[in-house]
């Protein structure tokens, strides 16, 4: 049994990681800026800590076998930079001081090829981990199905939507990504690990077609081509790795499992990345 610390433990990925760690028989500690809830399931600990201020980090990392660093906040560029770079630096310093034997950092496929601000910060955080002196692994994962759902809900919230239909993605179910992460956490540090993607590479246009069909909606979609470097990266699929189709649940299958005619929700409302 491995004792795991999960940063960002209350986010979408963190919640899935906790469930998979429990299923695999590991003990784990959830790290969050929030105080512990009134009750916790068996084999679950809670650490209230903040990677930005460093408060509580020493206690949070003490006595664990591996840290899964999944804390992230892509919504605010200024806060994102502080969380990814400064926060990761504070975490690795605490891990090094505590002698933690393994730090597993969660990154994204294409951070080194798509010049998007969030990807730039993730790449910088990777370098912090690599230079930390802490034994480490870095796992780059494709976008989650729920993130594509969020993107489409944002672009297609009006009767006429404008969408970069040529952008590519290789979406994966969050639970399947979490399974791959927990499996890696139980292994020795491996440096740059093989990337993890979903079972198919699709364009936003193709995903929008299924998204509308399953939701029973019809929007007029006007394709756009953004003349930006990061947009070119998404068009060329630099954020995908067709050789690493690890997930099994397709985009259409995820949509059908998520939506029904009796339940259409606003993905912008409940999307949480970390």
Secondary structure as the mmCIF struct_conf table of DSSP 4:
data_model
#
loop_
_struct_conf.conf_type_id
_struct_conf.id
_struct_conf.beg_label_comp_id
_struct_conf.beg_label_asym_id
_struct_conf.beg_label_seq_id
_struct_conf.end_label_comp_id
_struct_conf.end_label_asym_id
_struct_conf.end_label_seq_id
STRN STRN1 UNK A 3 UNK A 7
TURN_TY1_P TURN_TY1_P1 UNK A 8 UNK A 10
BEND BEND1 UNK A 11 UNK A 11
HELX_RH_AL_P HELX_RH_AL_P1 UNK A 12 UNK A 23
TURN_TY1_P TURN_TY1_P2 UNK A 24 UNK A 25
STRN STRN2 UNK A 27 UNK A 32
BEND BEND2 UNK A 33 UNK A 34
HELX_LH_PP_P HELX_LH_PP_P1 UNK A 35 UNK A 37
BEND BEND3 UNK A 38 UNK A 38
TURN_TY1_P TURN_TY1_P3 UNK A 42 UNK A 43
STRN STRN3 UNK A 44 UNK A 48
TURN_TY1_P TURN_TY1_P4 UNK A 51 UNK A 53
TURN_TY1_P TURN_TY1_P5 UNK A 55 UNK A 56
HELX_RH_AL_P HELX_RH_AL_P2 UNK A 57 UNK A 61
TURN_TY1_P TURN_TY1_P6 UNK A 62 UNK A 63
BEND BEND4 UNK A 65 UNK A 65
STRN STRN4 UNK A 66 UNK A 69
TURN_TY1_P TURN_TY1_P7 UNK A 74 UNK A 75
BEND BEND5 UNK A 76 UNK A 76
HELX_RH_AL_P HELX_RH_AL_P3 UNK A 77 UNK A 81
HELX_RH_PI_P HELX_RH_PI_P1 UNK A 82 UNK A 87
HELX_RH_AL_P HELX_RH_AL_P4 UNK A 88 UNK A 98
TURN_TY1_P TURN_TY1_P8 UNK A 99 UNK A 99
BEND BEND6 UNK A 101 UNK A 101
STRN STRN5 UNK A 103 UNK A 108
TURN_TY1_P TURN_TY1_P9 UNK A 109 UNK A 113
HELX_RH_AL_P HELX_RH_AL_P5 UNK A 117 UNK A 130
TURN_TY1_P TURN_TY1_P10 UNK A 131 UNK A 131
BEND BEND7 UNK A 132 UNK A 134
STRN STRN6 UNK A 136 UNK A 141
STRN STRN7 UNK A 144 UNK A 144
HELX_RH_AL_P HELX_RH_AL_P6 UNK A 145 UNK A 155
TURN_TY1_P TURN_TY1_P11 UNK A 156 UNK A 156
BEND BEND8 UNK A 157 UNK A 159
STRN STRN8 UNK A 160 UNK A 163
TURN_TY1_P TURN_TY1_P12 UNK A 165 UNK A 166
STRN STRN9 UNK A 168 UNK A 169
STRN STRN10 UNK A 172 UNK A 172
HELX_RH_AL_P HELX_RH_AL_P7 UNK A 174 UNK A 185
TURN_TY1_P TURN_TY1_P13 UNK A 186 UNK A 186
BEND BEND9 UNK A 187 UNK A 187
STRN STRN11 UNK A 191 UNK A 192
HELX_LH_PP_P HELX_LH_PP_P2 UNK A 193 UNK A 195
STRN STRN12 UNK A 196 UNK A 197
BEND BEND10 UNK A 199 UNK A 199
STRN STRN13 UNK A 202 UNK A 203
HELX_RH_AL_P HELX_RH_AL_P8 UNK A 204 UNK A 215
TURN_TY1_P TURN_TY1_P14 UNK A 216 UNK A 216
STRN STRN14 UNK A 220 UNK A 223
BEND BEND11 UNK A 228 UNK A 228
HELX_RH_AL_P HELX_RH_AL_P9 UNK A 229 UNK A 235
TURN_TY1_P TURN_TY1_P15 UNK A 236 UNK A 239
TURN_TY1_P TURN_TY1_P16 UNK A 242 UNK A 243
STRN STRN15 UNK A 245 UNK A 245
HELX_RH_AL_P HELX_RH_AL_P10 UNK A 251 UNK A 258
STRN STRN16 UNK A 260 UNK A 260
TURN_TY1_P TURN_TY1_P17 UNK A 261 UNK A 262
STRN STRN17 UNK A 263 UNK A 263
HELX_RH_AL_P HELX_RH_AL_P11 UNK A 267 UNK A 270
#
